[in-house]
Amino acid sequence: MKAIIVRFAFFVFATTLLISCEQSYICQCSKTYTRDDGNVTINDHATYTYKDNRVRAEQRCDNNTATGSDLGGDYTVNCAIQ
């Protein structure tokens, strides 16, 4: 019975380490301009580094996604973990 409890405790510990493991994840964002004449321009916009677990890093990266307008025209910022 003790062997089963020890194995179970080890399994829970190992699983917790794998799930909550923090690593550095690179979030690469590109800015896509769409002008009135239909031309589309894609530029590198920003790069962020998140030290977190994969799920939280992806959520934080997705939070950088945006749309708007500036002197270059209407734009969309798309971000993804690399």
C-alpha positions in Angstrom: 0.0 0.0 0.0 2.9 2.4 0.8 4.4 1.7 -2.6 1.2 2.7 -4.3 0.9 6.0 -2.3 4.6 6.8 -3.0 4.1 6.2 -6.8 0.9 8.2 -6.8 2.6 11.1 -5.0 5.6 11.0 -7.4 3.2 11.0 -10.4 1.3 14.0 -9.0 4.6 15.9 -8.4 6.0 15.1 -11.8 2.7 16.1 -13.5 2.6 19.4 -11.6 6.1 20.2 -12.7 5.4 19.5 -16.4 2.1 21.5 -16.4 3.4 24.5 -14.6 6.8 24.6 -16.1 7.9 28.2 -16.9 9.9 28.7 -20.0 10.7 31.7 -22.2 8.3 32.0 -25.1 8.8 34.5 -28.0 5.7 36.3 -29.2 6.1 37.7 -32.7 3.7 40.4 -33.9 3.2 41.6 -37.4 1.2 44.7 -38.5 -0.9 44.4 -41.7 -2.0 47.6 -43.3 -5.0 47.6 -45.7 -5.3 50.9 -47.7 -8.3 52.3 -49.4 -6.9 51.3 -52.8 -6.7 47.6 -51.7 -2.9 47.4 -51.3 -1.8 45.3 -48.3 1.5 45.8 -46.5 2.8 43.5 -43.8 5.5 44.7 -41.4 7.2 43.2 -38.4 5.7 45.1 -35.5 7.1 43.8 -32.2 8.6 40.9 -30.4 7.8 40.1 -26.8 9.4 37.5 -24.5 7.2 35.9 -21.8 8.6 33.7 -19.1 5.5 31.6 -18.2 3.8 28.3 -19.0 2.7 27.7 -22.6 -1.0 28.4 -22.0 -0.5 31.7 -20.2 2.2 32.8 -22.7 -0.2 32.2 -25.6 -2.9 34.2 -23.8 -0.6 37.1 -23.1 0.6 37.0 -26.7 -3.0 37.0 -28.0 -3.8 40.1 -25.9 -1.4 42.1 -28.2 -3.7 41.5 -31.1 -5.4 44.8 -32.2 -7.0 46.7 -35.0 -7.0 50.4 -35.6 -6.1 53.2 -37.9 -3.2 55.6 -38.2 -1.4 57.6 -40.9 -0.5 54.4 -42.7 -4.1 53.4 -43.0 -6.3 50.7 -41.3 -4.2 48.0 -39.7 -4.5 44.7 -37.9 -1.8 43.5 -35.5 -1.6 39.7 -35.4 0.6 37.9 -32.8 1.7 34.3 -32.3 4.1 32.3 -30.2 7.1 31.3 -32.3 
